[in-house]
Amino acid sequence: MDLEELVEAFAKHTADQTDAIFRGDAKTGNRHAQKRIDAFKKLRSHGDAGRDALAVLFTHPRMDVRVMAAAYLLRHRTAEAKAVLEEASKGVGLAAFGASESLKRWEEGTWALDPE
């Protein structure tokens, strides 16, 4: 898979996880979460180029996808990721809550989605 395909997989599985959660289907949601994590690990294996590729999702039409990409890129693209999360946290719903929690973990020093 090339970087673009991995970014598309990350976005697809993030959106599919959210949709499954709203349907009350935790098993399917967890399966999509694992596939998203797998896509990120493959992106990360390409170093900063893989991480940079994921940053295109900061402008994705779905807030949940923007928030998830920003949450994963807090260490690598801190200012941009924080801006996405801060904007999303002003809203309501699951994505806004996720954005707030990501920022909270970042400020606490307990964020660990992309270790060095």
C-alpha positions as CSV (number, residue, x, y, z in Angstrom):
1,M,0.0,0.0,0.0
2,D,1.2,3.5,-0.8
3,L,0.9,6.4,1.7
4,E,-2.3,7.7,0.0
5,E,-4.0,4.3,0.3
6,L,-3.0,4.1,4.0
7,V,-4.4,7.6,4.7
8,E,-7.6,6.6,2.9
9,A,-7.8,3.4,5.1
10,F,-7.2,5.5,8.2
11,A,-10.1,7.8,7.3
12,K,-12.4,5.0,6.2
13,H,-12.0,3.0,9.3
14,T,-12.3,6.0,11.6
15,A,-15.6,6.9,9.9
16,D,-16.8,3.3,10.0
17,Q,-15.9,3.0,13.7
18,T,-18.0,6.1,14.5
19,D,-20.9,4.8,12.4
20,A,-20.8,1.5,14.2
21,I,-20.7,3.2,17.6
22,F,-23.8,5.1,16.7
23,R,-25.5,1.9,15.6
24,G,-24.6,0.4,19.0
25,D,-22.3,-2.2,17.3
26,A,-19.2,-2.2,19.5
27,K,-17.8,-5.4,18.0
28,T,-17.7,-3.8,14.5
29,G,-16.5,-0.5,15.9
30,N,-13.6,-2.2,17.6
31,R,-12.7,-4.1,14.4
32,H,-12.6,-0.8,12.6
33,A,-10.5,0.8,15.4
34,Q,-7.9,-1.9,15.0
35,K,-7.8,-1.5,11.3
36,R,-7.3,2.3,11.8
37,I,-4.4,1.6,14.3
38,D,-2.9,-0.9,11.8
39,A,-3.0,1.8,9.0
40,F,-1.3,4.3,11.3
41,K,1.4,1.8,12.3
42,K,2.1,1.3,8.6
43,L,2.2,5.1,8.0
44,R,4.5,5.5,11.0
45,S,6.8,2.9,9.5
46,H,7.5,5.4,6.8
47,G,8.7,7.9,9.4
48,D,7.8,11.6,9.2
49,A,6.7,11.2,5.5
50,G,4.0,8.8,6.7
51,R,2.9,11.1,9.5
52,D,2.9,14.1,7.2
53,A,0.7,12.2,4.7
54,L,-1.9,11.8,7.5
55,A,-2.0,15.6,8.0
56,V,-4.1,16.0,4.9
57,L,-7.0,14.7,7.0
58,F,-7.0,17.9,9.0
59,T,-9.4,19.3,6.4
60,H,-11.5,16.1,5.9
61,P,-15.2,16.8,5.7
62,R,-16.0,14.5,8.7
63,M,-15.1,16.0,12.0
64,D,-14.4,12.5,13.5
65,V,-11.8,11.9,10.9
66,R,-10.2,15.3,11.4
67,V,-10.1,14.8,15.2
68,M,-8.6,11.3,15.0
69,A,-5.9,12.4,12.6
70,A,-5.1,15.4,14.9
71,A,-5.1,13.2,18.0
72,Y,-2.5,10.9,16.4
73,L,-0.3,13.8,15.1
74,L,-0.1,15.8,18.3
75,R,3.6,15.1,18.8
76,H,4.6,15.4,15.2
77,R,2.5,18.4,14.1
78,T,1.7,19.9,17.4
79,A,0.5,23.4,16.5
80,E,-1.7,22.2,13.6
81,A,-3.1,19.3,15.5
82,K,-3.9,21.4,18.5
83,A,-5.7,23.9,16.4
84,V,-7.9,21.2,14.8
85,L,-8.7,19.7,18.3
86,E,-9.4,23.1,19.9
87,E,-11.8,24.0,17.1
88,A,-13.5,20.6,17.3
89,S,-13.8,20.7,21.1
90,K,-16.1,23.7,20.8
91,G,-18.8,21.6,19.3
92,V,-21.0,18.9,20.7
93,G,-21.0,15.1,20.2
94,L,-18.5,12.3,20.2
95,A,-15.9,14.0,18.1
96,A,-16.0,17.1,20.2
97,F,-15.6,15.0,23.4
98,G,-12.7,13.0,21.8
99,A,-11.0,16.3,20.9
100,S,-11.4,17.6,24.4
101,E,-10.0,14.4,25.9
102,S,-7.0,14.4,23.5
103,L,-6.1,17.9,24.5
104,K,-6.5,17.0,28.2
105,R,-4.2,14.0,27.8
106,W,-1.7,16.1,25.9
107,E,-1.7,18.8,28.6
108,E,-1.4,16.2,31.4
109,G,1.5,14.5,29.6
110,T,-0.3,11.2,29.4
111,W,-0.9,11.3,25.6
112,A,0.8,8.3,23.9
113,L,-0.7,7.6,20.5
114,D,2.6,8.1,18.6
115,P,5.6,7.4,20.7
116,E,9.0,8.7,19.5
